[in-house]
């Protein structure tokens, strides 16, 4: 064999396809036809990935074989010839690879928690006013680590230490402004920017960056870990405080514990639930001051509940507007479109279920997520795309994908301008579904989008069709 091309993802996690540019490039080249080779040499089964769903790596191998490309394993004790024995061994090895990742995750997490309890820093930047100090096994300082630098010896550890005196003074000033002068985070950020003080050379102060200093316990020397979890790259979650791993007074404090506690009490007091009358009073004052109301305008106000809070409390923004005497015509139009979409969705779902049944398949719908499970083999998510008109008069559709549901196929239903009729469909398999929301135009879309455009759902129904064993054989 002559090796004509190499695809390698050195140092990348095999838990997901995300970030593995070379594997993505390989699959793209294979599926587009004429990749310039007729076989792929793979070191072993685990090189596709250590996915928690063992079928995912099998699917990527299947894509190559479906395109007529032979897959040859170099370090496996079996021939990848499609025999029952080869299929069984590969399935076992894929499951073992997933289990290896799970066991390694447990061991690594336990080790990280142990180091946190001993007072050592686990990854991440130090933050404004702090620096990372490298120490040896006896906790003796060895030198300050610069941006991007890491420890190189197994026994070395990292702790936090106060940074330059001028940065420490700024941090202390932020706490004093917030607690004594009762200045908001945005006011503090504006003042720091006016004084030409920067958190780093490439950024300016924002409300969020000031708020993070006020709530982060590392400024009083506490070492806190496991606030969020992203284990096995499955789902990022925010953990409750009882799950946090901590070591108090692990580092030298930058501000006093009393000052930090005072700031925390102010933030907690500010975040306590507000009754309906107080919320409407704030909304009424905003309307009197600005002369109009909108969700974006509400979210920009400091110390005011968010627009989503008003929606939940009063059953929608329009009703809250009405209670303070504001009647926006535009909101009525938007609600009319929403109502039309809500009316159309049951019809669309019924049509899809009917088409799947007529094709000989079966489908059940989850009551909470509306996710369809077809033939107990694959899942389908139905997304209705609202038609929007640009100031220039063109039509656009903004499509958001149900990434949390991880459907095997996402069916995007483009609605007409009145949201009453179906215009066409887009069928995206999970591997090719865009990770973020996309904008679709009437014409001239990228090939990666219009490739999946269809006038009907016949292709989806064909996937659900059943055949007798005699026909299949």
The 8 nearest C-alpha neighbors of each residue, nearest first, counted from 0:
[[1, 2, 38, 3, 40, 37, 36, 39],
 [0, 2, 3, 4, 36, 38, 37, 40],
 [3, 1, 4, 0, 5, 36, 40, 39],
 [4, 2, 1, 5, 36, 35, 0, 39],
 [5, 3, 2, 6, 36, 35, 1, 39],
 [4, 6, 7, 3, 2, 21, 25, 40],
 [7, 5, 21, 22, 25, 4, 8, 24],
 [6, 8, 21, 9, 5, 22, 20, 19],
 [9, 7, 11, 21, 19, 10, 6, 20],
 [10, 8, 11, 7, 12, 19, 21, 6],
 [9, 11, 8, 12, 13, 7, 19, 18],
 [12, 10, 9, 8, 13, 19, 18, 14],
 [13, 11, 14, 10, 15, 19, 48, 18],
 [12, 14, 48, 49, 15, 11, 50, 16],
 [13, 15, 50, 49, 12, 48, 231, 232],
 [16, 14, 17, 13, 50, 12, 232, 48],
 [15, 17, 19, 18, 14, 13, 23, 22],
 [18, 16, 15, 19, 20, 23, 14, 12],
 [17, 19, 20, 16, 11, 15, 12, 23],
 [20, 18, 16, 17, 21, 22, 8, 23],
 [21, 19, 23, 22, 18, 24, 8, 17],
 [20, 22, 24, 6, 23, 19, 7, 8],
 [21, 23, 25, 24, 20, 19, 26, 6],
 [22, 24, 20, 26, 21, 25, 27, 19],
 [23, 25, 21, 27, 22, 26, 20, 28],
 [26, 24, 22, 28, 27, 23, 21, 29],
 [25, 27, 29, 23, 24, 28, 30, 22],
 [28, 26, 24, 30, 25, 29, 31, 23],
 [29, 27, 25, 34, 31, 26, 30, 24],
 [28, 30, 26, 27, 31, 34, 32, 25],
 [29, 31, 27, 32, 28, 26, 66, 62],
 [30, 32, 28, 29, 27, 33, 34, 26],
 [33, 31, 30, 29, 34, 28, 66, 35],
 [32, 34, 35, 31, 29, 36, 28, 30],
 [33, 35, 28, 29, 32, 36, 31, 37],
 [36, 34, 33, 37, 3, 4, 32, 28],
 [35, 37, 34, 38, 3, 33, 39, 68],
 [38, 36, 68, 69, 35, 39, 67, 34],
 [39, 37, 69, 68, 70, 36, 40, 71],
 [40, 38, 70, 71, 69, 41, 68, 37],
 [39, 41, 71, 72, 70, 38, 42, 73],
 [42, 40, 72, 43, 71, 73, 39, 46],
 [41, 43, 73, 72, 74, 46, 40, 44],
 [44, 42, 72, 74, 45, 41, 46, 75],
 [43, 45, 46, 47, 89, 92, 93, 72],
 [44, 46, 48, 47, 43, 49, 96, 93],
 [47, 45, 48, 44, 43, 42, 41, 13],
 [48, 46, 45, 56, 44, 49, 13, 59],
 [49, 47, 13, 46, 45, 50, 14, 56],
 [48, 50, 97, 96, 14, 13, 45, 51],
 [51, 49, 14, 52, 48, 97, 53, 15],
 [50, 52, 97, 53, 49, 14, 231, 98],
 [51, 53, 50, 54, 55, 97, 56, 94],
 [54, 52, 93, 55, 94, 50, 51, 56],
 [55, 53, 57, 52, 56, 58, 93, 50],
 [56, 54, 58, 57, 53, 52, 59, 50],
 [55, 57, 59, 58, 47, 54, 53, 48],
 [58, 56, 54, 60, 55, 59, 61, 53],
 [57, 59, 61, 55, 56, 60, 54, 62],
 [60, 58, 62, 56, 61, 57, 55, 63],
 [59, 61, 57, 63, 58, 62, 64, 56],
 [60, 62, 58, 64, 59, 63, 65, 57],
 [63, 61, 59, 65, 60, 64, 58, 66],
 [64, 62, 66, 68, 60, 61, 65, 29],
 [63, 65, 68, 67, 61, 66, 62, 69],
 [66, 64, 62, 67, 63, 61, 68, 60],
 [67, 65, 63, 64, 68, 30, 62, 29],
 [66, 68, 64, 65, 69, 63, 37, 38],
 [69, 67, 64, 37, 38, 63, 66, 70],
 [68, 70, 38, 64, 39, 71, 37, 67],
 [71, 69, 39, 38, 40, 68, 72, 64],
 [70, 72, 40, 41, 39, 79, 73, 69],
 [73, 71, 41, 43, 42, 75, 74, 40],
 [72, 74, 42, 75, 41, 43, 71, 40],
 [75, 73, 43, 42, 72, 76, 41, 44],
 [74, 76, 77, 72, 43, 73, 44, 78],
 [77, 75, 74, 78, 73, 72, 79, 85],
 [78, 76, 75, 79, 85, 72, 88, 84],
 [77, 79, 80, 85, 76, 72, 75, 71],
 [80, 78, 81, 85, 77, 71, 72, 70],
 [81, 79, 78, 82, 85, 77, 86, 71],
 [82, 80, 79, 85, 86, 83, 84, 78],
 [81, 83, 85, 84, 80, 86, 79, 78],
 [84, 82, 86, 85, 87, 81, 88, 80],
 [83, 85, 87, 82, 86, 88, 81, 77],
 [86, 84, 88, 82, 87, 83, 79, 81],
 [87, 85, 83, 89, 84, 88, 90, 81],
 [88, 86, 90, 84, 89, 85, 83, 91],
 [89, 87, 91, 85, 90, 86, 92, 84],
 [88, 90, 92, 86, 91, 87, 93, 85],
 [91, 89, 87, 93, 88, 92, 86, 94],
 [90, 92, 88, 94, 89, 93, 95, 87],
 [91, 93, 95, 89, 94, 90, 96, 88],
 [94, 92, 96, 90, 95, 53, 91, 89],
 [93, 95, 91, 97, 92, 96, 53, 98],
 [94, 96, 92, 98, 93, 97, 99, 91],
 [97, 95, 99, 93, 49, 94, 98, 92],
 [98, 96, 49, 51, 94, 100, 99, 95],
 [97, 99, 101, 95, 100, 96, 102, 94],
 [98, 100, 96, 102, 97, 101, 95, 103],
 [101, 99, 103, 97, 98, 102, 104, 96],
 [100, 102, 98, 104, 99, 103, 105, 97],
 [103, 101, 105, 99, 104, 100, 98, 106],
 [104, 102, 100, 106, 105, 101, 99, 107],
 [103, 105, 101, 107, 102, 106, 100, 108],
 [106, 104, 102, 108, 103, 107, 109, 101],
 [105, 107, 103, 109, 108, 104, 110, 102],
 [106, 108, 110, 104, 109, 105, 103, 111],
 [107, 109, 111, 105, 110, 106, 104, 112],
 [110, 108, 106, 112, 107, 111, 105, 113],
 [111, 109, 113, 107, 108, 112, 106, 114],
 [110, 112, 108, 114, 113, 109, 107, 115],
 [113, 111, 115, 109, 110, 114, 108, 116],
 [112, 114, 110, 116, 111, 115, 109, 117],
 [113, 115, 117, 111, 116, 112, 119, 110],
 [116, 114, 112, 118, 119, 117, 113, 111],
 [115, 117, 246, 113, 118, 114, 245, 112],
 [118, 116, 114, 115, 119, 113, 246, 249],
 [117, 119, 249, 115, 116, 246, 222, 114],
 [120, 118, 158, 115, 114, 157, 117, 156],
 [119, 121, 158, 157, 122, 115, 118, 159],
 [122, 120, 119, 123, 111, 115, 157, 114],
 [123, 121, 120, 124, 157, 125, 149, 119],
 [124, 122, 125, 121, 120, 126, 131, 147],
 [123, 125, 126, 122, 146, 131, 130, 147],
 [124, 126, 130, 129, 131, 123, 159, 127],
 [127, 125, 129, 124, 128, 130, 212, 198],
 [126, 128, 129, 198, 166, 125, 170, 162],
 [129, 127, 166, 162, 167, 161, 126, 170],
 [128, 130, 162, 161, 125, 127, 126, 160],
 [131, 129, 162, 125, 160, 159, 161, 132],
 [132, 130, 159, 144, 158, 125, 143, 160],
 [131, 133, 143, 158, 157, 159, 144, 142],
 [132, 134, 157, 141, 142, 156, 140, 143],
 [135, 133, 140, 138, 139, 141, 156, 155],
 [136, 134, 155, 138, 137, 139, 156, 154],
 [135, 137, 138, 154, 155, 134, 156, 139],
 [138, 136, 135, 139, 134, 140, 155, 154],
 [139, 137, 134, 135, 136, 140, 156, 155],
 [138, 140, 134, 137, 135, 141, 136, 133],
 [141, 139, 134, 142, 133, 138, 135, 132],
 [140, 142, 134, 133, 139, 135, 143, 132],
 [143, 141, 133, 140, 132, 144, 134, 131],
 [142, 144, 132, 131, 133, 145, 130, 141],
 [145, 143, 131, 148, 132, 133, 142, 146],
 [144, 146, 148, 147, 143, 131, 130, 149],
 [147, 145, 148, 144, 124, 149, 131, 125],
 [146, 148, 145, 149, 144, 124, 123, 150],
 [149, 147, 145, 146, 144, 150, 151, 143],
 [150, 148, 151, 147, 144, 145, 146, 133],
 [149, 151, 152, 155, 148, 133, 156, 157],
 [150, 152, 149, 153, 155, 154, 148, 156],
 [153, 151, 155, 154, 150, 156, 135, 149],
 [152, 154, 155, 151, 150, 156, 136, 135],
 [155, 153, 136, 152, 135, 156, 151, 134],
 [156, 154, 135, 152, 153, 134, 136, 150],
 [155, 157, 134, 133, 135, 119, 154, 158],
 [158, 156, 133, 120, 132, 119, 134, 131],
 [159, 157, 120, 119, 132, 131, 160, 133],
 [158, 160, 131, 130, 132, 250, 129, 125],
 [159, 161, 130, 129, 251, 131, 162, 132],
 [162, 160, 129, 130, 128, 253, 163, 251],
 [161, 163, 129, 128, 130, 160, 164, 167],
 [164, 162, 166, 165, 167, 128, 161, 129],
 [163, 165, 167, 166, 168, 162, 161, 128],
 [164, 166, 168, 167, 163, 169, 128, 162],
 [167, 165, 128, 169, 168, 163, 164, 170],
 [166, 168, 128, 164, 170, 169, 165, 171],
 [167, 169, 165, 171, 166, 170, 172, 164],
 [170, 168, 172, 166, 167, 171, 173, 165],
 [171, 169, 173, 167, 172, 168, 166, 128],
 [170, 172, 168, 174, 173, 169, 254, 167],
 [173, 171, 169, 175, 170, 174, 176, 168],
 [174, 172, 170, 176, 171, 175, 169, 177],
 [175, 173, 177, 171, 172, 176, 178, 170],
 [176, 174, 172, 178, 179, 177, 173, 171],
 [177, 175, 180, 173, 174, 179, 182, 178],
 [176, 178, 181, 182, 174, 175, 180, 179],
 [177, 179, 175, 181, 262, 176, 180, 174],
 [180, 178, 175, 181, 176, 177, 182, 174],
 [179, 181, 176, 182, 177, 178, 175, 183],
 [182, 180, 177, 178, 179, 176, 183, 175],
 [181, 183, 177, 180, 176, 186, 187, 184],
 [184, 182, 186, 185, 187, 177, 181, 301],
 [183, 185, 206, 187, 186, 209, 188, 210],
 [184, 186, 206, 188, 187, 183, 189, 205],
 [187, 185, 189, 183, 188, 184, 182, 190],
 [186, 188, 184, 190, 185, 189, 191, 183],
 [189, 187, 185, 204, 191, 205, 186, 190],
 [190, 188, 186, 192, 187, 191, 185, 193],
 [191, 189, 193, 187, 192, 188, 186, 194],
 [192, 190, 194, 188, 196, 193, 189, 187],
 [191, 193, 195, 189, 194, 190, 196, 188],
 [194, 192, 190, 195, 191, 189, 196, 188],
 [193, 195, 191, 192, 196, 190, 189, 197],
 [196, 194, 192, 193, 197, 191, 190, 203],
 [197, 195, 191, 194, 192, 198, 193, 203],
 [196, 198, 199, 203, 200, 195, 202, 204],
 [199, 197, 127, 203, 202, 204, 196, 200],
 [198, 200, 197, 201, 202, 203, 127, 196],
 [201, 199, 202, 197, 198, 203, 196, 195],
 [200, 202, 199, 203, 197, 198, 204, 196],
 [203, 201, 199, 200, 198, 197, 204, 205],
 [204, 202, 197, 198, 192, 205, 201, 199],
 [203, 205, 188, 208, 192, 198, 197, 202],
 [206, 204, 208, 207, 188, 209, 203, 185],
 [205, 207, 185, 184, 209, 208, 188, 210],
 [208, 206, 210, 205, 209, 211, 184, 204],
 [207, 209, 211, 205, 210, 206, 204, 212],
 [210, 208, 212, 206, 207, 211, 184, 205],
 [211, 209, 207, 213, 212, 208, 184, 206],
 [212, 210, 208, 214, 213, 209, 215, 207],
 [213, 211, 209, 210, 215, 214, 208, 218],
 [212, 214, 210, 211, 215, 209, 262, 174],
 [213, 215, 211, 212, 216, 210, 263, 259],
 [216, 214, 212, 217, 211, 213, 218, 219],
 [215, 217, 218, 221, 219, 214, 220, 222],
 [216, 218, 220, 221, 219, 215, 222, 223],
 [219, 217, 253, 216, 220, 252, 254, 215],
 [220, 218, 252, 217, 216, 254, 221, 253],
 [221, 219, 250, 252, 248, 217, 251, 218],
 [222, 220, 247, 217, 248, 216, 249, 219],
 [221, 223, 246, 245, 217, 249, 247, 118],
 [224, 222, 245, 244, 221, 246, 243, 225],
 [223, 225, 244, 226, 243, 245, 222, 115],
 [226, 224, 243, 227, 244, 228, 242, 238],
 [225, 227, 238, 243, 224, 237, 228, 240],
 [228, 226, 237, 225, 238, 236, 229, 235],
 [229, 227, 236, 235, 230, 225, 237, 226],
 [230, 228, 235, 232, 234, 231, 233, 236],
 [229, 231, 232, 228, 233, 104, 234, 235],
 [230, 232, 233, 14, 229, 104, 101, 100],
 [233, 231, 230, 229, 234, 14, 15, 235],
 [232, 234, 231, 230, 229, 235, 51, 15],
 [235, 233, 229, 232, 236, 230, 228, 231],
 [234, 236, 229, 228, 227, 233, 237, 232],
 [237, 235, 228, 227, 238, 234, 229, 226],
 [236, 238, 227, 226, 228, 239, 235, 225],
 [237, 239, 227, 226, 242, 236, 240, 228],
 [240, 238, 241, 242, 237, 243, 226, 227],
 [239, 241, 243, 242, 238, 226, 244, 225],
 [240, 242, 239, 243, 238, 244, 226, 225],
 [243, 241, 240, 239, 238, 244, 225, 226],
 [242, 244, 225, 240, 241, 226, 224, 245],
 [245, 243, 224, 223, 225, 112, 242, 115],
 [246, 244, 223, 222, 116, 224, 243, 247],
 [245, 247, 222, 116, 221, 249, 118, 115],
 [246, 248, 221, 249, 222, 245, 220, 223],
 [249, 247, 220, 221, 250, 246, 251, 219],
 [248, 250, 118, 247, 220, 221, 246, 222],
 [251, 249, 220, 248, 159, 252, 160, 221],
 [250, 252, 220, 160, 253, 161, 249, 248],
 [251, 253, 219, 220, 218, 254, 250, 255],
 [252, 254, 218, 219, 161, 167, 251, 255],
 [255, 253, 252, 219, 171, 218, 256, 258],
 [254, 256, 258, 257, 219, 259, 252, 253],
 [255, 257, 259, 258, 219, 260, 254, 252],
 [258, 256, 260, 255, 259, 261, 254, 262],
 [257, 259, 261, 255, 260, 256, 262, 254],
 [258, 260, 256, 262, 261, 257, 263, 255],
 [259, 261, 263, 257, 262, 258, 256, 264],
 [262, 260, 258, 264, 259, 263, 257, 265],
 [263, 261, 259, 265, 260, 264, 178, 258],
 [262, 264, 260, 266, 261, 265, 267, 259],
 [265, 263, 267, 261, 266, 262, 268, 260],
 [266, 264, 268, 262, 263, 267, 269, 261],
 [265, 267, 269, 263, 264, 268, 270, 262],
 [268, 266, 264, 270, 269, 265, 263, 271],
 [269, 267, 265, 266, 270, 271, 264, 263],
 [268, 270, 266, 267, 271, 265, 302, 264],
 [271, 269, 267, 268, 266, 272, 273, 302],
 [270, 272, 268, 269, 267, 273, 266, 274],
 [273, 271, 270, 274, 269, 304, 268, 275],
 [274, 272, 277, 278, 271, 275, 304, 276],
 [273, 275, 277, 276, 278, 272, 279, 312],
 [276, 274, 278, 277, 279, 273, 312, 313],
 [275, 277, 279, 278, 274, 280, 273, 281],
 [276, 278, 280, 279, 274, 275, 273, 281],
 [279, 277, 275, 281, 280, 276, 282, 274],
 [278, 280, 282, 276, 281, 277, 283, 275],
 [281, 279, 277, 283, 278, 282, 276, 284],
 [282, 280, 284, 278, 279, 283, 285, 277],
 [281, 283, 279, 285, 280, 284, 286, 278],
 [284, 282, 280, 286, 285, 281, 323, 279],
 [283, 285, 287, 281, 286, 282, 288, 280],
 [286, 284, 288, 282, 283, 287, 289, 281],
 [285, 287, 290, 283, 289, 291, 288, 284],
 [288, 286, 284, 285, 290, 289, 283, 291],
 [287, 289, 285, 286, 290, 284, 291, 283],
 [290, 288, 286, 291, 287, 285, 292, 284],
 [289, 291, 286, 287, 288, 292, 285, 325],
 [292, 290, 286, 289, 293, 325, 287, 285],
 [291, 293, 286, 296, 294, 290, 297, 325],
 [294, 292, 296, 295, 297, 291, 306, 316],
 [293, 295, 306, 297, 296, 298, 292, 316],
 [294, 296, 298, 293, 297, 299, 306, 292],
 [297, 295, 293, 299, 294, 298, 292, 300],
 [296, 298, 294, 299, 295, 300, 306, 305],
 [299, 297, 305, 295, 296, 300, 306, 294],
 [298, 300, 296, 297, 295, 301, 305, 303],
 [301, 299, 298, 297, 303, 302, 296, 304],
 [302, 300, 303, 299, 183, 185, 298, 304],
 [301, 303, 300, 304, 269, 183, 270, 305],
 [302, 304, 301, 300, 305, 281, 297, 298],
 [305, 303, 308, 306, 302, 309, 278, 298],
 [306, 304, 298, 308, 307, 297, 303, 309],
 [305, 307, 309, 294, 308, 297, 298, 310],
 [308, 306, 310, 305, 309, 311, 294, 304],
 [309, 307, 311, 305, 306, 310, 312, 304],
 [308, 310, 306, 312, 307, 311, 313, 316],
 [311, 309, 315, 307, 316, 314, 308, 313],
 [310, 312, 308, 314, 309, 313, 307, 315],
 [311, 313, 309, 310, 314, 308, 275, 315],
 [314, 312, 315, 310, 311, 309, 319, 318],
 [315, 313, 310, 311, 312, 318, 316, 309],
 [316, 314, 310, 317, 313, 318, 311, 319],
 [315, 317, 319, 310, 318, 320, 309, 314],
 [318, 316, 320, 319, 315, 321, 330, 326],
 [317, 319, 321, 320, 316, 315, 322, 313],
 [318, 320, 316, 322, 321, 317, 313, 315],
 [321, 319, 325, 317, 318, 323, 322, 316],
 [320, 322, 318, 324, 325, 319, 323, 326],
 [321, 323, 319, 320, 324, 318, 279, 325],
 [322, 324, 321, 320, 283, 325, 319, 279],
 [325, 323, 321, 322, 320, 326, 283, 286],
 [324, 326, 320, 321, 323, 327, 291, 292],
 [327, 325, 321, 320, 328, 324, 317, 330],
 [328, 326, 329, 330, 325, 331, 317, 320],
 [329, 327, 331, 330, 326, 332, 333, 325],
 [328, 330, 332, 331, 327, 333, 334, 326],
 [329, 331, 333, 332, 328, 327, 334, 317],
 [332, 330, 334, 328, 329, 333, 335, 327],
 [331, 333, 335, 329, 330, 334, 336, 328],
 [332, 334, 330, 336, 335, 331, 337, 329],
 [335, 333, 337, 331, 336, 332, 338, 330],
 [334, 336, 332, 338, 333, 337, 331, 339],
 [337, 335, 339, 333, 334, 338, 340, 332],
 [338, 336, 334, 340, 339, 335, 341, 333],
 [337, 339, 335, 341, 336, 340, 334, 342],
 [338, 340, 336, 342, 337, 341, 418, 343],
 [341, 339, 343, 337, 342, 338, 418, 344],
 [340, 342, 338, 344, 339, 343, 337, 345],
 [343, 341, 339, 340, 344, 338, 345, 346],
 [342, 344, 340, 346, 341, 345, 339, 347],
 [343, 345, 347, 346, 341, 342, 340, 348],
 [346, 344, 348, 347, 343, 349, 342, 341],
 [347, 345, 349, 343, 344, 348, 350, 342],
 [346, 348, 344, 350, 349, 345, 343, 351],
 [349, 347, 345, 351, 350, 346, 344, 352],
 [350, 348, 346, 352, 347, 351, 345, 353],
 [349, 351, 353, 347, 348, 352, 346, 354],
 [352, 350, 354, 348, 353, 349, 355, 347],
 [353, 351, 349, 355, 354, 350, 348, 356],
 [352, 354, 350, 356, 351, 355, 349, 357],
 [355, 353, 351, 357, 356, 352, 350, 460],
 [356, 354, 358, 460, 352, 360, 353, 357],
 [355, 357, 360, 353, 359, 358, 354, 361],
 [358, 356, 354, 359, 355, 353, 360, 460],
 [359, 357, 464, 355, 356, 360, 460, 354],
 [360, 358, 464, 356, 357, 465, 355, 463],
 [361, 359, 463, 356, 355, 464, 358, 374],
 [360, 362, 374, 356, 373, 355, 359, 363],
 [363, 361, 373, 372, 374, 371, 352, 364],
 [362, 364, 372, 371, 365, 373, 361, 370],
 [363, 365, 371, 369, 370, 366, 372, 362],
 [364, 366, 369, 370, 368, 367, 371, 363],
 [367, 365, 369, 368, 364, 370, 363, 371],
 [366, 368, 365, 369, 370, 364, 371, 404],
 [367, 369, 370, 365, 366, 404, 364, 371],
 [370, 368, 365, 364, 366, 367, 371, 380],
 [371, 369, 380, 365, 368, 364, 379, 372],
 [370, 372, 364, 379, 378, 363, 373, 362],
 [371, 373, 378, 362, 363, 375, 377, 379],
 [372, 374, 362, 375, 377, 361, 376, 378],
 [373, 375, 361, 376, 360, 362, 372, 463],
 [376, 374, 373, 372, 377, 362, 378, 361],
 [377, 375, 374, 373, 372, 378, 463, 407],
 [376, 378, 373, 372, 407, 375, 379, 374],
 [377, 379, 372, 407, 406, 371, 373, 408],
 [378, 380, 408, 371, 406, 409, 370, 407],
 [379, 381, 409, 370, 406, 410, 371, 382],
 [380, 382, 410, 411, 409, 379, 383, 412],
 [383, 381, 411, 412, 410, 384, 380, 409],
 [384, 382, 412, 411, 413, 385, 381, 414],
 [383, 385, 413, 398, 412, 396, 414, 397],
 [386, 384, 396, 414, 387, 383, 418, 413],
 [385, 387, 396, 416, 395, 414, 415, 394],
 [388, 386, 395, 394, 396, 385, 389, 416],
 [387, 389, 394, 393, 392, 395, 390, 386],
 [388, 390, 392, 391, 393, 394, 387, 395],
 [391, 389, 392, 388, 393, 394, 387, 395],
 [392, 390, 389, 393, 388, 394, 395, 387],
 [391, 393, 389, 390, 388, 394, 387, 395],
 [394, 392, 389, 388, 391, 395, 390, 441],
 [395, 393, 388, 387, 389, 441, 440, 386],
 [394, 396, 440, 387, 439, 386, 388, 438],
 [397, 395, 439, 386, 438, 385, 384, 387],
 [398, 396, 438, 437, 384, 439, 395, 399],
 [397, 399, 437, 436, 384, 396, 438, 400],
 [398, 400, 436, 397, 401, 437, 435, 382],
 [399, 401, 402, 398, 436, 435, 382, 409],
 [400, 402, 403, 404, 399, 405, 380, 406],
 [403, 401, 405, 404, 400, 434, 406, 435],
 [402, 404, 401, 405, 234, 406, 400, 233],
 [403, 405, 402, 401, 406, 370, 368, 380],
 [406, 404, 402, 403, 407, 401, 429, 378],
 [407, 405, 378, 408, 379, 404, 380, 409],
 [406, 408, 429, 378, 428, 377, 379, 405],
 [409, 407, 428, 379, 406, 427, 429, 378],
 [408, 410, 380, 427, 379, 426, 381, 411],
 [411, 409, 426, 381, 425, 380, 382, 412],
 [412, 410, 382, 425, 424, 383, 381, 409],
 [411, 413, 383, 424, 384, 382, 423, 414],
 [414, 412, 384, 422, 423, 421, 424, 383],
 [415, 413, 421, 418, 422, 420, 385, 384],
 [414, 416, 418, 417, 420, 422, 421, 386],
 [415, 417, 386, 418, 414, 387, 385, 394],
 [416, 418, 419, 415, 336, 420, 414, 386],
 [419, 417, 415, 414, 416, 420, 339, 340],
 [418, 420, 417, 339, 343, 415, 414, 421],
 [421, 419, 415, 414, 418, 422, 417, 343],
 [420, 422, 414, 423, 413, 415, 412, 419],
 [421, 423, 414, 413, 415, 420, 424, 412],
 [424, 422, 454, 413, 421, 453, 412, 455],
 [423, 425, 412, 453, 411, 452, 413, 454],
 [424, 426, 452, 411, 451, 410, 453, 427],
 [427, 425, 410, 451, 409, 411, 424, 452],
 [426, 428, 409, 432, 408, 431, 451, 429],
 [429, 427, 408, 431, 430, 407, 432, 409],
 [428, 430, 407, 432, 431, 408, 427, 406],
 [429, 431, 428, 432, 427, 407, 433, 16],
 [432, 430, 429, 428, 427, 433, 447, 434],
 [431, 433, 429, 427, 430, 428, 434, 409],
 [434, 432, 435, 431, 436, 437, 400, 427],
 [435, 433, 432, 436, 402, 400, 431, 437],
 [436, 434, 433, 437, 399, 400, 402, 432],
 [435, 437, 399, 398, 400, 397, 438, 434],
 [438, 436, 398, 397, 435, 439, 399, 433],
 [439, 437, 397, 396, 398, 395, 440, 436],
 [438, 440, 396, 395, 397, 437, 444, 441],
 [441, 439, 395, 442, 444, 394, 396, 438],
 [442, 440, 394, 395, 439, 443, 444, 393],
 [443, 441, 440, 444, 439, 449, 445, 394],
 [442, 444, 445, 440, 441, 446, 449, 439],
 [445, 443, 442, 440, 449, 446, 448, 439],
 [444, 446, 447, 448, 449, 443, 450, 439],
 [445, 447, 449, 448, 450, 444, 443, 451],
 [446, 448, 445, 450, 449, 451, 444, 431],
 [449, 447, 446, 450, 445, 451, 444, 452],
 [448, 450, 452, 451, 446, 447, 444, 445],
 [451, 449, 448, 446, 452, 447, 445, 453],
 [450, 452, 449, 425, 426, 448, 427, 453],
 [451, 453, 425, 449, 450, 424, 426, 454],
 [454, 452, 424, 455, 425, 423, 451, 456],
 [453, 455, 423, 424, 452, 456, 422, 425],
 [456, 454, 453, 457, 424, 423, 458, 459],
 [457, 455, 459, 458, 460, 453, 424, 454],
 [456, 458, 460, 459, 455, 461, 354, 453],
 [459, 457, 461, 456, 460, 462, 455, 453],
 [460, 458, 456, 462, 461, 457, 463, 355],
 [459, 461, 457, 355, 463, 462, 458, 358],
 [462, 460, 458, 464, 463, 459, 457, 358],
 [461, 463, 459, 460, 464, 458, 465, 360],
 [462, 464, 360, 460, 461, 355, 358, 465],
 [465, 463, 358, 359, 461, 360, 462, 460],
 [464, 466, 359, 360, 463, 467, 358, 462],
 [467, 465, 471, 470, 468, 464, 469, 359],
 [466, 468, 470, 469, 471, 465, 472, 464],
 [469, 467, 471, 470, 472, 466, 465, 464],
 [468, 470, 472, 467, 471, 466, 465, 464],
 [471, 469, 467, 472, 468, 466, 465, 464],
 [472, 470, 468, 469, 467, 466, 465, 464],
 [471, 469, 470, 468, 467, 466, 465, 464]]
